[in-house]
C-alpha cells in the first residue's frame, strides 16, 4: 500500500488536516492508521491511536511509531504507556511498507468469529471483553476493546473496527456486528453510537448477546436526535 495514498484515506471533513501514522510491531509487521474525525470533536481518533490499536487488536505488540503529526499531544502518553520509540513520519522520504492485510474473508460466519475475537480484547481495567466486525465491500474488519491505564485513552471494539476499515479505504460500510460474553445486553456505548451514525447512518447493527440471542437495529435508531455533521455545514 502506497504511503501518499494511505494519507488520503484520512477522514477529516472538519479540519481538513490529514494525518498518518505507522506502527512497527515487535515481530516486524507494519500497521497504518489515519485520522478519523467526528462531528462530536472529542471523539476524533488520531492517526497514532488508530495505528497502535490496529496493531494491538490483531494480537501484536507495538515497538516503534512514526507519525506525520509529531505535535500530537497524545504521543508522550503512548511513549510511556507502551514503551515505544516515536519519530516523525516524513511522507516523501519513505519507501512503501508491506502492511499487514487485516481483511477477513466475506465467507466468515460473524457470530463464530466474534466469539473467537473476544480473547484478543485488552481489558485489564474492566474485564469486560467486547468484539466487533464491520462488513465492507472488501470483506470484514475486526475490532476489540482496548483499555489503557488512563481510561479515556482507550477505545471500544466498534470504533477500532470502523477505524481499521476506513484506514484501509473500505468506505462502503454495510453492517456492524457486536458481541460480548457478559452483561444482559450487548449494546454500543453513547460515544460509539455517535461514531456509528457518522459512518453508518441507515445501516444495520447486529447485537449478539451473552445469552446467545440476537437483535437487529438501524444505526440511527440507537441514537435518536443524534448530532450530525449537517448541523455544522448549514
PEPEVEN-V271270 format. One record per helix or strand of 2 or more residues. SS is the DSSP state (H for helix, E for strand). FROM is the first residue (numbers start at 0). TO is the last residue. If there is no record, write none. Layout:
ss=SS from=FROM to=TO
ss=SS from=FROM to=TO
This chain:
ss=H from=2 to=6
ss=E from=19 to=24
ss=E from=29 to=33
ss=H from=40 to=42
ss=H from=46 to=56
ss=E from=61 to=66
ss=H from=74 to=81
ss=E from=84 to=87
ss=H from=90 to=92
ss=H from=109 to=119
ss=E from=129 to=135
ss=E from=138 to=143
ss=H from=150 to=152
ss=H from=156 to=166
ss=E from=172 to=179
ss=H from=189 to=199
ss=E from=203 to=207
ss=E from=213 to=217
ss=H from=218 to=221
ss=H from=229 to=232
